[in-house]
């Protein structure tokens, strides 16, 4: 689904006050079942260190680039994911030469090109499979609200562009749980991007915070581009392109994790031809395209970059020594 625009608007006509109010009872139910699961589940303790990456809001905050960065730094690490969007439910180690995004989900497939990745709807089974395959540490992707595995370090990422949005829990807003509860389980916050909302968002919380930003991997783009993507916040993709000086004639958004049909791709390619432009998309989107669909489409590659050189070490130093 596409995130409603009112989720990130606190006041004014576009905040959709009436609709938001009508949705609040559903938010209470969402919060009740989230907290019930957190309180009633007994976490499984693994024999190796576990670091969790998550957020307090729905949508993208930079979890995938964060997992990529940690896995590149932490020797012998396996990334463990639910495999959201994929058809395979059993625990497997992802092989990008065999599986597709339809099988295992776009993010696990993308990460598996560089790192060891295990997926499974049962995260404990996926983590145990990783241990059996020689993992020395586990990086749990999108696991802050999943209590199945005991975590040694819990990282919460916050998108600096929106903070906690309108401050309401889903579906009245973007929050997965109340910040005061979610941050109480976190060891460290990674604030990603613009710092304008930092004090308003986290000023009353006493939690260690480090700062990072999403940056493009150097690449030269020439000519006009028609951009398209199916990610949590499409406008972030457009902003990144413009920061690079890319001439973007239009940006066409789709739902997060959207699998593109042949007809949709034909339409996009025809529209690009009309505009005398080339198509460009994100790494997560290109991985969901078939070989024929992705022909003649360029990709913007990104990475997470910390403000200070020692920030990654500061996170890893929180892990227990084994």
Wavefront OBJ file of the C-alpha trace (Angstrom):
o trace
v 0.000 0.000 0.000
v 0.982 3.634 -0.398
v 1.406 5.546 2.838
v -1.384 8.157 3.119
v -0.036 11.692 2.819
v -1.815 12.806 6.017
v 0.342 10.435 8.077
v 3.144 12.982 8.046
v 1.035 16.144 8.472
v 0.174 17.349 11.971
v -2.008 20.387 11.336
v -4.136 22.084 8.703
v -6.568 20.866 6.101
v -4.213 18.208 4.717
v -3.913 16.592 8.161
v -7.321 14.959 7.476
v -8.542 15.535 11.036
v -11.928 13.836 10.570
v -10.529 10.736 8.871
v -7.695 10.535 11.394
v -10.189 10.713 14.270
v -12.330 7.968 12.757
v -9.266 5.731 12.472
v -8.074 6.202 16.065
v -10.083 3.222 17.469
v -8.348 0.980 14.935
v -5.033 2.422 16.128
v -5.910 1.372 19.668
v -6.486 -2.183 18.431
v -3.220 -2.160 16.445
v -1.315 -0.975 19.515
v -3.016 -3.489 21.806
v -2.047 -6.501 19.714
v 1.500 -5.213 19.149
v 2.099 -4.808 22.872
v 0.337 -8.096 23.675
v 2.753 -9.932 21.393
v 5.756 -8.133 22.868
v 4.745 -8.938 26.443
v 3.593 -12.540 25.969
v 6.352 -13.890 23.722
v 9.328 -15.501 25.432
v 12.415 -14.690 23.327
v 14.787 -17.460 22.263
v 18.408 -16.916 23.304
v 20.924 -17.735 20.572
v 24.520 -18.838 21.131
v 25.929 -15.944 19.073
v 25.521 -12.144 19.306
v 22.323 -10.657 17.901
v 21.903 -7.086 16.699
v 18.446 -5.848 15.732
v 17.632 -3.128 13.203
v 14.161 -1.637 13.294
v 12.049 1.480 13.467
v 8.986 2.890 15.170
v 7.196 3.846 11.959
v 5.924 2.025 8.905
v 7.858 2.590 5.711
v 11.490 3.077 4.855
v 13.973 4.627 7.256
v 17.203 3.195 5.879
v 17.093 -0.286 7.440
v 18.411 -2.038 4.329
v 21.463 0.242 3.883
v 22.059 -0.114 7.639
v 22.010 -3.905 7.394
v 24.371 -3.687 4.430
v 26.801 -1.490 6.367
v 26.797 -3.658 9.487
v 27.173 -6.890 7.526
v 30.148 -5.378 5.709
v 31.764 -4.586 9.046
v 30.825 -7.556 11.217
v 32.833 -10.657 10.265
v 30.814 -13.814 9.733
v 27.456 -12.075 10.098
v 24.220 -13.389 8.646
v 21.322 -11.042 7.959
v 18.065 -12.670 9.059
v 14.809 -11.411 7.566
v 11.187 -12.464 7.390
v 11.422 -12.226 3.611
v 8.550 -9.763 3.299
v 6.853 -9.940 -0.092
v 8.287 -13.347 -0.956
v 6.394 -16.590 -1.457
v 8.822 -18.874 0.392
v 7.755 -19.338 4.007
v 10.262 -21.980 5.133
v 13.689 -21.041 6.461
v 16.309 -20.927 3.698
v 19.648 -19.326 2.956
v 19.059 -16.986 0.025
v 20.848 -17.811 -3.205
v 20.485 -14.938 -5.696
v 21.480 -17.287 -8.520
v 18.411 -19.415 -7.866
v 15.744 -17.348 -6.117
v 13.867 -14.289 -7.339
v 12.335 -11.343 -5.494
v 8.980 -13.110 -5.819
v 10.504 -16.023 -3.896
v 12.333 -14.272 -1.063
v 11.411 -10.558 -1.193
v 13.263 -7.676 -2.780
v 15.434 -6.562 0.151
v 16.780 -10.034 1.066
v 17.581 -10.738 -2.581
v 19.393 -7.420 -2.947
v 21.406 -7.955 0.253
v 22.231 -11.564 -0.710
v 24.269 -10.298 -3.662
v 26.884 -9.158 -1.110
v 26.154 -10.891 2.196
v 24.917 -14.090 3.814
v 21.137 -13.836 4.197
v 18.661 -16.274 5.765
v 14.914 -15.774 5.551
v 11.838 -17.409 6.975
v 8.441 -16.473 8.328
v 9.683 -18.177 11.515
v 12.636 -15.948 12.393
v 13.902 -18.375 15.025
v 14.132 -21.131 12.413
v 15.897 -18.780 9.998
v 18.360 -17.686 12.694
v 19.038 -21.288 13.731
v 19.700 -22.154 10.085
v 22.213 -19.313 9.942
v 23.927 -20.643 13.073
v 24.062 -24.125 11.525
v 25.730 -22.591 8.481
v 28.487 -21.045 10.592
v 27.168 -17.571 11.379
v 29.235 -15.724 13.978
v 26.625 -13.005 14.520
v 23.030 -12.305 13.519
v 21.693 -9.035 12.134
v 17.910 -9.065 12.512
v 16.271 -6.919 9.846
v 13.070 -5.033 10.756
v 12.734 -6.777 14.107
v 12.098 -4.099 16.728
v 8.463 -5.170 17.156
v 9.313 -8.874 16.817
v 10.240 -10.402 20.189
v 10.932 -13.962 18.977
v 14.723 -13.702 19.430
v 16.579 -12.142 22.358
v 18.573 -9.134 21.154
v 21.945 -8.059 22.479
v 21.736 -4.659 20.783
v 18.601 -2.959 19.454
v 18.954 -0.120 16.950
v 16.039 2.133 16.036
v 16.330 4.169 12.851
v 14.371 7.397 12.424
v 13.845 9.194 9.123
v 14.825 12.802 9.792
v 12.526 14.012 7.038
v 9.352 13.032 8.909
v 10.313 12.043 12.465
v 7.275 10.360 14.004
v 4.923 11.863 11.420
v 1.624 13.064 12.856
v 2.304 11.164 16.087
v -0.531 8.651 15.703
v -0.364 4.856 15.556
v -1.356 3.013 12.363
v -3.799 3.412 10.632
v -4.358 6.952 11.947
v -0.650 7.631 11.514
v 2.656 5.957 10.648
v 3.676 4.769 14.131
v 3.934 1.067 14.936
v 3.875 1.805 18.661
v 4.174 4.713 21.058
v 7.694 6.196 20.975
v 8.096 6.166 24.761
v 7.526 2.399 24.746
v 9.501 1.558 21.606
v 12.502 3.673 22.568
v 12.563 2.063 26.008
v 13.598 -1.197 24.297
v 16.261 0.498 22.144
v 19.946 0.770 22.951
v 20.751 3.391 20.351
v 18.986 5.566 17.766
v 20.331 6.245 14.296
v 18.863 9.513 13.037
v 18.941 9.458 9.238
v 19.008 12.693 7.255
v 17.843 16.223 8.046
v 18.229 17.251 11.715
v 15.500 19.934 11.662
v 12.967 17.733 13.479
v 15.473 16.165 15.863
v 14.817 18.244 18.977
v 11.048 18.180 18.462
v 11.089 14.409 17.988
v 13.666 13.169 20.483
v 14.326 16.137 22.764
v 12.431 14.648 25.708
v 14.028 11.208 25.387
v 17.312 10.343 27.042
v 18.755 7.937 24.486
v 22.115 7.714 22.761
v 21.774 8.990 19.184
v 24.169 8.959 16.273
v 23.616 10.688 12.963
v 23.754 9.308 9.444
v 22.601 10.115 5.941
v 21.710 8.230 2.789
v 24.185 9.096 0.052
v 24.400 7.990 -3.573
v 27.255 5.824 -4.731
v 29.074 7.952 -7.287
v 27.672 7.652 -10.784
v 27.296 10.075 -13.648
v 23.884 10.596 -15.228
v 23.343 12.530 -18.422
v 20.229 13.658 -20.231
v 16.623 13.667 -19.035
v 15.140 10.975 -16.803
v 11.689 9.646 -15.974
v 11.949 8.226 -12.459
v 9.710 5.531 -11.007
v 9.761 3.550 -7.778
v 7.770 1.477 -5.326
v 9.287 2.415 -1.966
v 8.014 3.779 1.345
v 8.748 7.447 0.594
v 9.069 8.014 -3.171
v 9.867 11.694 -2.647
v 13.184 10.695 -1.044
v 14.211 9.066 -4.307
v 13.312 12.195 -6.240
v 15.213 14.387 -3.792
v 18.325 12.203 -4.077
v 18.260 12.468 -7.857
v 17.877 16.229 -7.761
v 20.733 16.559 -5.261
v 22.900 14.798 -7.833
v 21.815 17.289 -10.465
v 19.842 14.700 -12.424
v 17.297 16.248 -14.788
v 14.109 14.497 -13.597
v 11.144 15.311 -15.822
v 8.696 13.312 -13.707
v 8.530 10.839 -10.822
v 5.901 8.093 -10.923
v 5.295 6.410 -7.540
v 3.917 2.926 -6.931
v 3.045 1.067 -3.737
v 5.918 -0.098 -1.541
v 7.385 -3.451 -2.716
v 5.254 -3.290 -5.883
v 5.835 -5.993 -8.499
v 5.560 -4.382 -11.921
v 3.472 -5.950 -14.665
v 4.591 -6.052 -18.285
v 1.811 -3.594 -19.157
v 3.026 -1.140 -16.512
v 6.575 -1.344 -17.817
v 5.396 -0.858 -21.396
v 3.522 2.244 -20.268
v 6.569 3.605 -18.433
v 8.846 3.008 -21.416
v 6.335 4.602 -23.777
v 6.000 7.620 -21.477
v 9.783 7.980 -21.293
v 9.980 7.887 -25.080
v 7.351 10.637 -25.326
v 9.425 12.787 -22.984
v 12.694 11.941 -24.751
v 13.917 10.653 -21.401
v 15.555 7.551 -19.941
v 14.055 5.495 -17.149
v 15.693 5.371 -13.727
v 14.682 3.547 -10.532
v 16.015 2.348 -7.179
v 18.080 -0.725 -6.314
v 15.084 -2.260 -4.537
v 12.868 -1.745 -7.581
v 15.270 -3.037 -10.204
v 15.621 -6.289 -8.257
v 11.867 -6.893 -8.667
v 11.940 -6.540 -12.441
v 12.288 -9.472 -14.814
v 15.332 -9.577 -17.128
v 13.281 -8.292 -20.057
v 11.608 -5.559 -17.992
v 14.879 -4.112 -16.681
v 16.470 -3.604 -20.095
v 17.601 0.005 -20.695
v 16.723 1.095 -17.130
v 19.335 2.844 -15.015
v 19.631 2.525 -11.241
v 20.586 4.858 -8.425
v 22.755 2.973 -5.940
v 22.796 4.308 -2.374
v 24.557 3.648 0.916
v 24.327 4.740 4.548
v 27.087 7.025 5.754
v 27.642 7.954 9.405
v 28.516 11.476 10.479
v 31.549 10.293 12.450
v 34.037 7.603 11.453
v 33.831 5.866 14.815
v 30.038 5.467 14.904
v 29.975 1.939 13.473
v 32.528 0.818 16.039
v 30.437 2.431 18.777
v 27.489 0.248 17.779
v 29.519 -2.948 17.469
v 31.224 -2.335 20.823
v 27.800 -2.782 22.456
v 27.770 -6.427 21.386
v 28.874 -9.034 23.927
v 32.309 -10.509 23.368
v 32.284 -14.193 22.470
l 1 2 3 4 5 6 7 8 9 10 11 12 13 14 15 16 17 18 19 20 21 22 23 24 25 26 27 28 29 30 31 32 33 34 35 36 37 38 39 40 41 42 43 44 45 46 47 48 49 50 51 52 53 54 55 56 57 58 59 60 61 62 63 64 65 66 67 68 69 70 71 72 73 74 75 76 77 78 79 80 81 82 83 84 85 86 87 88 89 90 91 92 93 94 95 96 97 98 99 100 101 102 103 104 105 106 107 108 109 110 111 112 113 114 115 116 117 118 119 120 121 122 123 124 125 126 127 128 129 130 131 132 133 134 135 136 137 138 139 140 141 142 143 144 145 146 147 148 149 150 151 152 153 154 155 156 157 158 159 160 161 162 163 164 165 166 167 168 169 170 171 172 173 174 175 176 177 178 179 180 181 182 183 184 185 186 187 188 189 190 191 192 193 194 195 196 197 198 199 200 201 202 203 204 205 206 207 208 209 210 211 212 213 214 215 216 217 218 219 220 221 222 223 224 225 226 227 228 229 230 231 232 233 234 235 236 237 238 239 240 241 242 243 244 245 246 247 248 249 250 251 252 253 254 255 256 257 258 259 260 261 262 263 264 265 266 267 268 269 270 271 272 273 274 275 276 277 278 279 280 281 282 283 284 285 286 287 288 289 290 291 292 293 294 295 296 297 298 299 300 301 302 303 304 305 306 307 308 309 310 311 312 313 314 315 316 317 318 319 320 321 322
